[in-house]
């Protein structure tokens, strides 16, 4: 603690010295107004003497009236130039106030820059716990972003050399999708599905991105989602996109089956369950159906997670709205 106090004292003294030197240099360059006024008075007096000499020469006949008039106009212009106008006075005031404003700005910029550099590169352990945590989180976030950018560049170089690097394409696809680079994400997921056609998530994400890029391609997205449902008939995002695409094509029976299959995975009483119920009723009404047709895939196989939930373990909460496509309505474009 003793050394930290000594360091802070020296830092404050050095900072004050730097600010003082900047301010002195800026303010010392200001002109003395009394000296400027004296110079103006001397110049005006000289112009007045020259005018009187020209009048004497005119009276003595040594210059013509035309020559006298031309010289008189020149002297009048000189007097106007030497006499400060309102605009010149305002400009002079601005130029005199500029060093003060600059000095004030320097007094803020230098300490702020010094403190920021110290917190970034130095030891911030003297700060309170919240400030320390905020600085650390900021630094970790920046480092993480920098590392991820470097990783993406490395992976992009890797797939340029080897177009069949599945792991590289998977990471790139997720990163592009997370950062909103949809065109690149689409290309990456196409390569993922090319190299691993059994990846249901990749097919579903590719279908989702297809709609995001061009909502009019809903039917095409439904064909892609069907690939995901062939692998995992209970894939939630695949079911939502497939149901919406079937509705768009007018295949209301298939749309109702998909919506019903999705609803079976949501606990009753949940708002997503209620939204799917309303969607099923609308689909049945649009297709003139009295009930949802039988689902050819049958009942959902019981997973390890389902077994744990029955035994009282695992999570019991319903999926959040928007998770894995649940609660999103691709029909609302």
Residue pairs with C-beta under 8 A, 6 or more apart in sequence:
4 126
11 114
11 118
15 110
15 111
15 114
18 110
19 103
19 106
19 107
19 110
19 111
22 103
22 106
22 110
23 103
23 106
23 107
26 99
26 102
26 103
26 106
27 99
27 100
27 103
29 99
30 96
30 99
31 96
40 82
40 83
40 84
43 78
43 82
44 79
44 82
44 83
47 75
47 78
47 79
47 82
50 75
51 72
51 75
54 63
54 68
54 71
54 72
54 75
55 68
57 63
57 68
58 65
58 68
63 71
84 92
118 124
119 127
119 135
120 139
124 131
124 132
124 135
125 132
127 135
148 175
151 171
152 172
152 175
155 165
155 168
155 171
155 172
156 172
158 165
158 168
159 165
159 168
159 169
159 172
159 191
162 168
163 191
164 195
166 192
166 195
166 196
169 188
169 191
169 192
169 195
170 188
170 192
170 202
172 184
172 188
173 185
173 188
173 189
173 191
173 192
173 202
173 205
176 182
176 184
176 185
176 188
177 185
177 189
177 205
177 209
182 209
182 212
182 213
183 213
185 205
185 209
186 206
186 209
186 210
186 213
189 202
189 205
189 206
189 209
190 206
192 199
192 202
193 199
193 202
193 203
193 206
193 227
196 202
197 227
198 231
199 231
200 227
200 228
200 229
200 231
200 232
200 235
200 238
201 228
201 235
203 224
203 225
203 227
203 228
203 231
203 238
204 225
204 228
204 235
204 237
204 238
204 241
204 325
205 237
206 224
207 221
207 222
207 224
207 225
207 228
207 237
207 238
207 241
208 221
208 237
208 241
208 325
210 217
210 220
210 221
210 224
211 217
211 218
211 221
211 241
211 330
215 330
215 333
218 241
218 244
218 245
218 248
218 330
218 333
219 245
219 248
219 249
221 241
221 245
221 330
222 241
222 242
222 244
222 245
222 246
222 248
222 249
223 245
224 241
225 237
225 238
225 239
225 241
225 242
225 245
226 238
226 242
228 235
228 237
228 238
229 235
229 238
229 239
229 242
232 238
233 261
233 297
234 261
234 265
234 297
234 300
236 262
236 265
236 319
236 323
236 324
236 325
236 326
237 324
237 325
237 326
238 325
239 258
239 259
239 261
239 262
239 325
240 258
240 262
240 325
240 326
240 328
240 330
241 325
241 330
242 254
242 258
243 254
243 255
243 256
243 258
243 259
243 262
243 279
243 283
244 255
244 329
244 330
244 331
245 330
246 252
246 254
246 255
246 258
247 255
247 283
247 286
247 331
248 331
252 283
252 284
252 286
252 287
252 288
252 289
253 287
253 289
253 293
255 283
255 287
256 280
256 283
256 284
256 287
256 289
256 292
256 293
257 292
257 293
257 295
257 296
259 276
259 279
259 280
259 283
259 292
260 280
260 292
260 295
261 295
261 297
261 300
262 276
262 326
263 273
263 276
263 277
263 280
264 300
265 300
265 319
266 272
266 273
266 276
266 318
266 319
266 326
267 273
267 318
270 318
271 321
271 327
272 318
272 319
272 321
272 326
272 327
273 318
275 327
275 329
279 329
280 292
283 289
284 290
284 291
284 292
305 314
308 314
309 315
309 316
319 326
320 326
320 327
321 327
322 328
